[in-house]
């Protein structure tokens, strides 16, 4: 068995991930560290929690500055800009203009429809406007004097 080599097994570990501490965990560790009074108790706490002294220093400084929001999880990325009321009004007006334009196009289509139908049927499309001389005359609802006189003259012939 001199020519046989045994391959060594190598273990591949997953990529290490950065540990993240919640605000509650940070505050709990800070409270425990504040309760430590004897020499070596803080070191034992750090070893037990798997922390470095720099963690405590950073968290204490943040607590002193009042950066409690820094200890709490927060949204990442750019902050949302407040909407300007003028921009909001412009958007509303643009929406209203688009709606009115759509209504106008529908109305124009309805107006053009009779013209197209008349054109397809071969009938000339006439508008219903009256001449000013005819429309200014009053219309009578009863018989006119001309028709009444014509009736009287025809009725007198037979007798």
VEXFIGU-512971 format. One record per atom (N, C-alpha, C): x, y, z; atom name; residue in three letters; residue number from 1. Coordinates in nm, 3 decimals. Example, Ala and Ser with C-alpha at 12.3 -4.5 7.8 and 13.67 -1.06 7.14 Angstrom:
<pts>
      c1      c2      c3 site code pos
   1.319  -0.569   0.780    N  ALA   1
   1.230  -0.450   0.780   CA  ALA   1
   1.320  -0.330   0.780    C  ALA   1
   1.285  -0.225   0.708    N  SER   2
   1.367  -0.106   0.714   CA  SER   2
   1.290   0.003   0.787    C  SER   2
</pts>
This chain:
<pts>
      c1      c2      c3 site code pos
   0.081  -0.118   0.000    N  UNK   1
   0.000   0.000   0.000   CA  UNK   1
   0.085   0.125   0.000    C  UNK   1
   0.194   0.114  -0.057    N  UNK   2
   0.282   0.228  -0.059   CA  UNK   2
   0.234   0.335  -0.157    C  UNK   2
   0.171   0.296  -0.265    N  UNK   3
   0.132   0.393  -0.368   CA  UNK   3
  -0.003   0.458  -0.342    C  UNK   3
  -0.075   0.415  -0.240    N  UNK   4
  -0.207   0.470  -0.215   CA  UNK   4
  -0.196   0.590  -0.122    C  UNK   4
  -0.253   0.699  -0.165    N  UNK   5
  -0.253   0.818  -0.083   CA  UNK   5
  -0.392   0.840  -0.026    C  UNK   5
  -0.398   0.882   0.092    N  UNK   6
  -0.527   0.911   0.155   CA  UNK   6
  -0.549   1.062   0.149    C  UNK   6
  -0.661   1.098   0.089    N  UNK   7
  -0.691   1.241   0.078   CA  UNK   7
  -0.740   1.293   0.211    C  UNK   7
  -0.692   1.408   0.247    N  UNK   8
  -0.736   1.468   0.373   CA  UNK   8
  -0.869   1.538   0.349    C  UNK   8
  -0.958   1.520   0.442    N  UNK   9
  -1.087   1.588   0.431   CA  UNK   9
  -1.073   1.728   0.488    C  UNK   9
  -1.119   1.823   0.410    N  UNK  10
  -1.117   1.961   0.458   CA  UNK  10
  -1.260   2.006   0.480    C  UNK  10
  -1.281   2.070   0.589    N  UNK  11
  -1.415   2.116   0.623   CA  UNK  11
  -1.428   2.262   0.580    C  UNK  11
  -1.531   2.290   0.503    N  UNK  12
  -1.556   2.426   0.456   CA  UNK  12
  -1.668   2.485   0.542    C  UNK  12
  -1.635   2.592   0.608    N  UNK  13
  -1.733   2.657   0.695   CA  UNK  13
  -1.806   2.766   0.619    C  UNK  13
  -1.928   2.791   0.660    N  UNK  14
  -2.005   2.899   0.597   CA  UNK  14
  -1.943   3.033   0.633    C  UNK  14
  -1.965   3.129   0.550    N  UNK  15
  -1.910   3.262   0.572   CA  UNK  15
  -1.968   3.320   0.701    C  UNK  15
  -1.884   3.374   0.783    N  UNK  16
  -1.928   3.430   0.910   CA  UNK  16
  -2.014   3.554   0.885    C  UNK  16
  -2.116   3.568   0.967    N  UNK  17
  -2.204   3.685   0.955   CA  UNK  17
  -2.185   3.775   1.075    C  UNK  17
  -2.198   3.903   1.052    N  UNK  18
  -2.186   4.000   1.159   CA  UNK  18
  -2.303   3.984   1.256    C  UNK  18
  -2.271   3.986   1.382    N  UNK  19
  -2.376   3.974   1.482   CA  UNK  19
  -2.448   4.107   1.497    C  UNK  19
  -2.578   4.097   1.515    N  UNK  20
  -2.659   4.217   1.534   CA  UNK  20
  -2.727   4.207   1.668    C  UNK  20
  -2.724   4.316   1.740    N  UNK  21
  -2.785   4.318   1.872   CA  UNK  21
  -2.907   4.408   1.869    C  UNK  21
  -3.013   4.359   1.924    N  UNK  22
  -3.134   4.441   1.931   CA  UNK  22
  -3.118   4.542   2.044    C  UNK  22
  -3.206   4.640   2.046    N  UNK  23
  -3.200   4.743   2.150   CA  UNK  23
  -3.221   4.680   2.287    C  UNK  23
  -3.309   4.582   2.293    N  UNK  24
  -3.336   4.517   2.422   CA  UNK  24
  -3.212   4.444   2.472    C  UNK  24
  -3.140   4.374   2.381    N  UNK  25
  -3.018   4.304   2.422   CA  UNK  25
  -2.912   4.402   2.470    C  UNK  25
  -2.894   4.511   2.401    N  UNK  26
  -2.793   4.611   2.439   CA  UNK  26
  -2.826   4.670   2.575    C  UNK  26
  -2.951   4.706   2.594    N  UNK  27
  -2.989   4.765   2.722   CA  UNK  27
  -2.977   4.663   2.836    C  UNK  27
  -3.008   4.538   2.809    N  UNK  28
  -2.994   4.433   2.912   CA  UNK  28
  -2.848   4.418   2.953    C  UNK  28
  -2.757   4.414   2.855    N  UNK  29
  -2.614   4.398   2.885   CA  UNK  29
  -2.563   4.521   2.960    C  UNK  29
  -2.609   4.640   2.922    N  UNK  30
  -2.565   4.761   2.991   CA  UNK  30
  -2.613   4.761   3.136    C  UNK  30
  -2.735   4.717   3.160    N  UNK  31
  -2.785   4.711   3.298   CA  UNK  31
  -2.704   4.611   3.381    C  UNK  31
  -2.672   4.497   3.321    N  UNK  32
  -2.592   4.397   3.393   CA  UNK  32
  -2.452   4.450   3.421    C  UNK  32
  -2.394   4.521   3.324    N  UNK  33
  -2.260   4.577   3.344   CA  UNK  33
  -2.262   4.685   3.451    C  UNK  33
  -2.370   4.760   3.460    N  UNK  34
  -2.379   4.864   3.562   CA  UNK  34
  -2.392   4.803   3.702    C  UNK  34
  -2.446   4.681   3.713    N  UNK  35
  -2.461   4.615   3.843   CA  UNK  35
  -2.331   4.550   3.892    C  UNK  35
  -2.234   4.537   3.801    N  UNK  36
  -2.107   4.474   3.840   CA  UNK  36
  -2.028   4.570   3.930    C  UNK  36
  -1.988   4.522   4.049    N  UNK  37
  -1.916   4.607   4.145   CA  UNK  37
  -1.776   4.554   4.176    C  UNK  37
  -1.757   4.425   4.169    N  UNK  38
  -1.627   4.365   4.205   CA  UNK  38
  -1.537   4.358   4.082    C  UNK  38
  -1.405   4.361   4.106    N  UNK  39
  -1.311   4.349   3.994   CA  UNK  39
  -1.327   4.214   3.925    C  UNK  39
  -1.330   4.215   3.794    N  UNK  40
  -1.339   4.093   3.715   CA  UNK  40
  -1.481   4.055   3.678    C  UNK  40
  -1.581   4.118   3.738    N  UNK  41
  -1.719   4.082   3.705   CA  UNK  41
  -1.756   4.128   3.564    C  UNK  41
  -1.709   4.246   3.524    N  UNK  42
  -1.740   4.295   3.389   CA  UNK  42
  -1.673   4.206   3.285    C  UNK  42
  -1.548   4.165   3.313    N  UNK  43
  -1.477   4.078   3.220   CA  UNK  43
  -1.551   3.945   3.206    C  UNK  43
  -1.600   3.892   3.317    N  UNK  44
  -1.673   3.765   3.312   CA  UNK  44
  -1.803   3.783   3.232    C  UNK  44
  -1.869   3.896   3.249    N  UNK  45
  -1.991   3.924   3.173   CA  UNK  45
  -1.961   3.929   3.023    C  UNK  45
  -1.852   3.998   2.988    N  UNK  46
  -1.816   4.010   2.846   CA  UNK  46
  -1.782   3.874   2.787    C  UNK  46
  -1.708   3.790   2.862    N  UNK  47
  -1.675   3.655   2.813   CA  UNK  47
  -1.801   3.572   2.797    C  UNK  47
  -1.892   3.579   2.894    N  UNK  48
  -2.014   3.500   2.890   CA  UNK  48
  -2.102   3.541   2.771    C  UNK  48
  -2.108   3.669   2.743    N  UNK  49
  -2.192   3.719   2.633   CA  UNK  49
  -2.120   3.716   2.499    C  UNK  49
  -1.989   3.697   2.499    N  UNK  50
  -1.911   3.695   2.375   CA  UNK  50
  -1.895   3.834   2.317    C  UNK  50
  -1.873   3.933   2.403    N  UNK  51
  -1.861   4.072   2.360   CA  UNK  51
  -1.721   4.124   2.388    C  UNK  51
  -1.692   4.239   2.330    N  UNK  52
  -1.567   4.309   2.355   CA  UNK  52
  -1.597   4.432   2.440    C  UNK  52
  -1.495   4.483   2.504    N  UNK  53
  -1.515   4.601   2.588   CA  UNK  53
  -1.554   4.723   2.504    C  UNK  53
  -1.514   4.721   2.376    N  UNK  54
  -1.551   4.833   2.289   CA  UNK  54
  -1.703   4.839   2.267    C  UNK  54
  -1.768   4.722   2.271    N  UNK  55
  -1.915   4.723   2.261   CA  UNK  55
  -1.975   4.802   2.375    C  UNK  55
  -1.928   4.773   2.498    N  UNK  56
  -1.981   4.844   2.614   CA  UNK  56
  -1.953   4.993   2.605    C  UNK  56
  -1.832   5.030   2.564    N  UNK  57
  -1.796   5.171   2.556   CA  UNK  57
  -1.885   5.243   2.454    C  UNK  57
  -1.906   5.180   2.339    N  UNK  58
  -1.990   5.242   2.235   CA  UNK  58
  -2.134   5.254   2.280    C  UNK  58
  -2.188   5.150   2.340    N  UNK  59
  -2.327   5.150   2.383   CA  UNK  59
  -2.349   5.248   2.497    C  UNK  59
  -2.252   5.258   2.590    N  UNK  60
  -2.265   5.356   2.700   CA  UNK  60
  -2.263   5.499   2.649    C  UNK  60
  -2.175   5.526   2.552    N  UNK  61
  -2.168   5.661   2.495   CA  UNK  61
  -2.299   5.696   2.424    C  UNK  61
  -2.354   5.601   2.354    N  UNK  62
  -2.481   5.626   2.284   CA  UNK  62
  -2.593   5.651   2.385    C  UNK  62
  -2.590   5.577   2.494    N  UNK  63
  -2.693   5.596   2.597   CA  UNK  63
  -2.678   5.734   2.662    C  UNK  63
  -2.554   5.778   2.687    N  UNK  64
  -2.530   5.911   2.746   CA  UNK  64
  -2.578   6.023   2.654    C  UNK  64
  -2.555   6.007   2.524    N  UNK  65
  -2.596   6.110   2.428   CA  UNK  65
  -2.747   6.109   2.404    C  UNK  65
  -2.815   6.011   2.458    N  UNK  66
  -2.960   6.003   2.439   CA  UNK  66
  -2.997   5.943   2.305    C  UNK  66
  -2.909   5.868   2.249    N  UNK  67
  -2.935   5.807   2.119   CA  UNK  67
  -3.006   5.673   2.138    C  UNK  67
  -3.116   5.679   2.205    N  UNK  68
  -3.192   5.555   2.223   CA  UNK  68
  -3.245   5.505   2.090    C  UNK  68
  -3.271   5.597   1.998    N  UNK  69
  -3.317   5.556   1.866   CA  UNK  69
  -3.204   5.483   1.793    C  UNK  69
  -3.079   5.515   1.828    N  UNK  70
  -2.966   5.446   1.767   CA  UNK  70
  -2.957   5.302   1.814    C  UNK  70
  -3.011   5.274   1.932    N  UNK  71
  -3.010   5.137   1.981   CA  UNK  71
  -3.125   5.056   1.925    C  UNK  71
  -3.231   5.122   1.884    N  UNK  72
  -3.347   5.052   1.829   CA  UNK  72
  -3.325   5.030   1.680    C  UNK  72
  -3.383   4.925   1.626    N  UNK  73
  -3.370   4.905   1.481   CA  UNK  73
  -3.441   5.017   1.406    C  UNK  73
  -3.382   5.061   1.299    N  UNK  74
  -3.441   5.170   1.220   CA  UNK  74
  -3.433   5.136   1.072    C  UNK  74
  -3.517   5.202   0.997    N  UNK  75
  -3.523   5.177   0.853   CA  UNK  75
  -3.396   5.230   0.786    C  UNK  75
  -3.346   5.152   0.694    N  UNK  76
  -3.227   5.192   0.622   CA  UNK  76
  -3.266   5.263   0.493    C  UNK  76
  -3.171   5.331   0.434    N  UNK  77
  -3.194   5.395   0.307   CA  UNK  77
  -3.228   5.542   0.323    C  UNK  77
  -3.253   5.607   0.211    N  UNK  78
  -3.282   5.751   0.215   CA  UNK  78
  -3.415   5.777   0.284    C  UNK  78
  -3.421   5.889   0.353    N  UNK  79
  -3.542   5.926   0.423   CA  UNK  79
  -3.645   5.978   0.322    C  UNK  79
  -3.771   5.953   0.351    N  UNK  80
  -3.878   5.999   0.263   CA  UNK  80
  -3.893   6.150   0.278    C  UNK  80
  -3.906   6.217   0.166    N  UNK  81
  -3.923   6.362   0.168   CA  UNK  81
  -4.071   6.394   0.189    C  UNK  81
  -4.100   6.495   0.270    N  UNK  82
  -4.241   6.532   0.288   CA  UNK  82
  -4.297   6.589   0.158    C  UNK  82
  -4.422   6.558   0.131    N  UNK  83
  -4.485   6.602   0.007   CA  UNK  83
  -4.525   6.749   0.021    C  UNK  83
  -4.485   6.829  -0.076    N  UNK  84
  -4.521   6.970  -0.078   CA  UNK  84
  -4.668   6.982  -0.115    C  UNK  84
  -4.747   7.060  -0.039    N  UNK  85
  -4.889   7.071  -0.072   CA  UNK  85
  -4.913   7.126  -0.213    C  UNK  85
  -4.822   7.209  -0.261    N  UNK  86
  -4.838   7.262  -0.397   CA  UNK  86
  -4.822   7.150  -0.500    C  UNK  86
  -4.727   7.059  -0.475    N  UNK  87
  -4.711   6.946  -0.566   CA  UNK  87
  -4.834   6.856  -0.564    C  UNK  87
  -4.889   6.839  -0.446    N  UNK  88
  -5.010   6.757  -0.432   CA  UNK  88
  -5.124   6.819  -0.512    C  UNK  88
  -5.137   6.952  -0.504    N  UNK  89
  -5.243   7.022  -0.578   CA  UNK  89
  -5.220   7.010  -0.728    C  UNK  89
  -5.095   7.019  -0.771    N  UNK  90
  -5.064   7.006  -0.914   CA  UNK  90
  -5.103   6.868  -0.965    C  UNK  90
  -5.077   6.766  -0.886    N  UNK  91
  -5.113   6.629  -0.927   CA  UNK  91
  -5.265   6.617  -0.937    C  UNK  91
  -5.337   6.673  -0.839    N  UNK  92
  -5.484   6.668  -0.844   CA  UNK  92
  -5.537   6.741  -0.966    C  UNK  92
  -5.479   6.858  -0.996    N  UNK  93
  -5.525   6.934  -1.112   CA  UNK  93
  -5.494   6.861  -1.242    C  UNK  93
  -5.379   6.797  -1.250    N  UNK  94
  -5.345   6.721  -1.370   CA  UNK  94
  -5.444   6.606  -1.389    C  UNK  94
  -5.482   6.540  -1.279    N  UNK  95
  -5.579   6.431  -1.286   CA  UNK  95
  -5.714   6.484  -1.334    C  UNK  95
  -5.755   6.600  -1.280    N  UNK  96
  -5.883   6.659  -1.320   CA  UNK  96
  -5.882   6.700  -1.467    C  UNK  96
  -5.770   6.755  -1.513    N  UNK  97
  -5.758   6.794  -1.654   CA  UNK  97
  -5.769   6.671  -1.744    C  UNK  97
  -5.706   6.562  -1.705    N  UNK  98
  -5.713   6.439  -1.785   CA  UNK  98
  -5.856   6.387  -1.791    C  UNK  98
  -5.929   6.394  -1.678    N  UNK  99
  -6.068   6.349  -1.677   CA  UNK  99
  -6.154   6.438  -1.766    C  UNK  99
  -6.134   6.569  -1.759    N  UNK 100
  -6.213   6.661  -1.841   CA  UNK 100
  -6.182   6.643  -1.989    C  UNK 100
  -6.056   6.617  -2.022    N  UNK 101
  -6.021   6.594  -2.162   CA  UNK 101
  -6.087   6.467  -2.214    C  UNK 101
  -6.093   6.364  -2.130    N  UNK 102
  -6.159   6.241  -2.173   CA  UNK 102
  -6.308   6.265  -2.195    C  UNK 102
  -6.372   6.343  -2.108    N  UNK 103
  -6.514   6.377  -2.126   CA  UNK 103
  -6.536   6.457  -2.254    C  UNK 103
  -6.444   6.551  -2.280    N  UNK 104
  -6.454   6.632  -2.401   CA  UNK 104
  -6.444   6.546  -2.526    C  UNK 104
  -6.351   6.450  -2.527    N  UNK 105
  -6.337   6.362  -2.643   CA  UNK 105
  -6.462   6.278  -2.664    C  UNK 105
  -6.522   6.229  -2.555    N  UNK 106
  -6.646   6.153  -2.568   CA  UNK 106
  -6.758   6.240  -2.622    C  UNK 106
  -6.768   6.364  -2.573    N  UNK 107
  -6.874   6.454  -2.619   CA  UNK 107
  -6.854   6.488  -2.766    C  UNK 107
  -6.732   6.514  -2.807    N  UNK 108
  -6.706   6.543  -2.948   CA  UNK 108
  -6.740   6.423  -3.035    C  UNK 108
  -6.713   6.304  -2.985    N  UNK 109
  -6.748   6.182  -3.060   CA  UNK 109
  -6.899   6.169  -3.075    C  UNK 109
  -6.973   6.202  -2.969    N  UNK 110
  -7.119   6.195  -2.976   CA  UNK 110
  -7.175   6.300  -3.071    C  UNK 110
  -7.111   6.415  -3.076    N  UNK 111
  -7.155   6.521  -3.167   CA  UNK 111
  -7.127   6.481  -3.312    C  UNK 111
  -7.015   6.418  -3.338    N  UNK 112
  -6.976   6.381  -3.474   CA  UNK 112
  -7.052   6.258  -3.524    C  UNK 112
  -7.111   6.181  -3.435    N  UNK 113
  -7.179   6.058  -3.475   CA  UNK 113
  -7.294   6.081  -3.573    C  UNK 113
  -7.387   6.173  -3.548    N  UNK 114
  -7.495   6.194  -3.646   CA  UNK 114
  -7.444   6.239  -3.783    C  UNK 114
  -7.338   6.317  -3.784    N  UNK 115
  -7.280   6.362  -3.910   CA  UNK 115
  -7.227   6.243  -3.990    C  UNK 115
  -7.160   6.151  -3.922    N  UNK 116
  -7.105   6.034  -3.989   CA  UNK 116
  -7.215   5.942  -4.039    C  UNK 116
  -7.320   5.927  -3.958    N  UNK 117
  -7.432   5.841  -4.000   CA  UNK 117
  -7.498   5.900  -4.124    C  UNK 117
  -7.522   6.031  -4.125    N  UNK 118
  -7.582   6.096  -4.241   CA  UNK 118
  -7.494   6.081  -4.364    C  UNK 118
  -7.363   6.092  -4.344    N  UNK 119
  -7.270   6.078  -4.456   CA  UNK 119
  -7.274   5.935  -4.510    C  UNK 119
  -7.280   5.836  -4.424    N  UNK 120
  -7.286   5.697  -4.468   CA  UNK 120
  -7.417   5.666  -4.541    C  UNK 120
  -7.527   5.726  -4.496    N  UNK 121
  -7.656   5.704  -4.559   CA  UNK 121
  -7.675   5.786  -4.686    C  UNK 121
  -7.586   5.879  -4.710    N  UNK 122
  -7.595   5.960  -4.830   CA  UNK 122
  -7.686   6.080  -4.813    C  UNK 122
  -7.732   6.106  -4.695    N  UNK 123
  -7.816   6.223  -4.669   CA  UNK 123
  -7.728   6.337  -4.624    C  UNK 123
  -7.749   6.453  -4.682    N  UNK 124
  -7.670   6.568  -4.634   CA  UNK 124
  -7.714   6.603  -4.493    C  UNK 124
  -7.618   6.631  -4.410    N  UNK 125
  -7.650   6.666  -4.271   CA  UNK 125
  -7.686   6.812  -4.266    C  UNK 125
  -7.808   6.840  -4.217    N  UNK 126
  -7.852   6.979  -4.206   CA  UNK 126
  -7.850   7.018  -4.059    C  UNK 126
  -7.808   7.137  -4.036    N  UNK 127
  -7.810   7.186  -3.899   CA  UNK 127
  -7.949   7.239  -3.871    C  UNK 127
  -7.987   7.245  -3.748    N  UNK 128
  -8.123   7.286  -3.711   CA  UNK 128
  -8.128   7.432  -3.670    C  UNK 128
  -8.038   7.510  -3.723    N  UNK 129
  -8.043   7.654  -3.691   CA  UNK 129
  -8.143   7.721  -3.783    C  UNK 129
  -8.217   7.817  -3.731    N  UNK 130
  -8.319   7.890  -3.807   CA  UNK 130
  -8.263   8.024  -3.852    C  UNK 130
  -8.323   8.075  -3.955    N  UNK 131
  -8.282   8.208  -4.000   CA  UNK 131
  -8.340   8.309  -3.902    C  UNK 131
  -8.274   8.420  -3.883    N  UNK 132
  -8.319   8.517  -3.785   CA  UNK 132
  -8.458   8.573  -3.817    C  UNK 132
  -8.495   8.587  -3.947    N  UNK 133
  -8.625   8.645  -3.980   CA  UNK 133
  -8.739   8.552  -3.940    C  UNK 133
  -8.723   8.421  -3.956    N  UNK 134
  -8.830   8.328  -3.922   CA  UNK 134
  -8.840   8.307  -3.771    C  UNK 134
  -8.726   8.303  -3.705    N  UNK 135
  -8.730   8.273  -3.563   CA  UNK 135
  -8.780   8.392  -3.482    C  UNK 135
  -8.774   8.514  -3.536    N  UNK 136
  -8.818   8.630  -3.459   CA  UNK 136
  -8.969   8.646  -3.463    C  UNK 136
  -9.038   8.581  -3.561    N  UNK 137
  -9.184   8.591  -3.568   CA  UNK 137
  -9.248   8.508  -3.459    C  UNK 137
  -9.353   8.561  -3.398    N  UNK 138
  -9.421   8.479  -3.298   CA  UNK 138
  -9.503   8.371  -3.366    C  UNK 138
  -9.507   8.256  -3.302    N  UNK 139
  -9.583   8.145  -3.356   CA  UNK 139
  -9.721   8.145  -3.292    C  UNK 139
  -9.821   8.126  -3.371    N  UNK 140
  -9.955   8.118  -3.315   CA  UNK 140
  -9.994   7.972  -3.305    C  UNK 140
 -10.071   7.939  -3.203    N  UNK 141
 -10.111   7.801  -3.183   CA  UNK 141
 -10.244   7.772  -3.249    C  UNK 141
 -10.326   7.874  -3.269    N  UNK 142
 -10.457   7.855  -3.328   CA  UNK 142
 -10.452   7.873  -3.478    C  UNK 142
 -10.569   7.866  -3.544    N  UNK 143
 -10.573   7.887  -3.690   CA  UNK 143
 -10.540   8.032  -3.722    C  UNK 143
 -10.473   8.050  -3.831    N  UNK 144
 -10.436   8.185  -3.871   CA  UNK 144
 -10.555   8.250  -3.941    C  UNK 144
 -10.549   8.378  -3.954    N  UNK 145
 -10.660   8.450  -4.017   CA  UNK 145
 -10.673   8.412  -4.163    C  UNK 145
 -10.563   8.378  -4.224    N  UNK 146
 -10.567   8.342  -4.365   CA  UNK 146
 -10.641   8.210  -4.383    C  UNK 146
 -10.616   8.112  -4.299    N  UNK 147
 -10.686   7.985  -4.312   CA  UNK 147
 -10.831   7.999  -4.271    C  UNK 147
 -10.861   8.083  -4.176    N  UNK 148
 -10.999   8.104  -4.135   CA  UNK 148
 -11.080   8.171  -4.247    C  UNK 148
 -11.021   8.266  -4.318    N  UNK 149
 -11.090   8.332  -4.426   CA  UNK 149
 -11.107   8.238  -4.545    C  UNK 149
 -11.011   8.153  -4.564    N  UNK 150
 -11.023   8.056  -4.673   CA  UNK 150
 -11.133   7.957  -4.643    C  UNK 150
 -11.150   7.919  -4.520    N  UNK 151
 -11.256   7.826  -4.484   CA  UNK 151
 -11.390   7.892  -4.500    C  UNK 151
 -11.404   8.016  -4.463    N  UNK 152
 -11.534   8.083  -4.472   CA  UNK 152
 -11.574   8.106  -4.617    C  UNK 152
 -11.476   8.129  -4.699    N  UNK 153
 -11.511   8.152  -4.839   CA  UNK 153
 -11.552   8.022  -4.907    C  UNK 153
 -11.491   7.911  -4.868    N  UNK 154
 -11.529   7.784  -4.929   CA  UNK 154
 -11.662   7.737  -4.875    C  UNK 154
 -11.692   7.767  -4.750    N  UNK 155
 -11.819   7.723  -4.694   CA  UNK 155
 -11.935   7.802  -4.753    C  UNK 155
 -11.912   7.925  -4.797    N  UNK 156
 -12.017   8.007  -4.852   CA  UNK 156
 -12.051   7.972  -4.994    C  UNK 156
 -11.964   7.900  -5.062    N  UNK 157
 -11.989   7.867  -5.200   CA  UNK 157
 -12.097   7.762  -5.215    C  UNK 157
 -12.102   7.673  -5.121    N  UNK 158
 -12.197   7.564  -5.130   CA  UNK 158
 -12.339   7.605  -5.098    C  UNK 158
 -12.367   7.716  -5.044    N  UNK 159
 -12.504   7.748  -5.008   CA  UNK 159
 -12.575   7.831  -5.104    C  UNK 159
</pts>
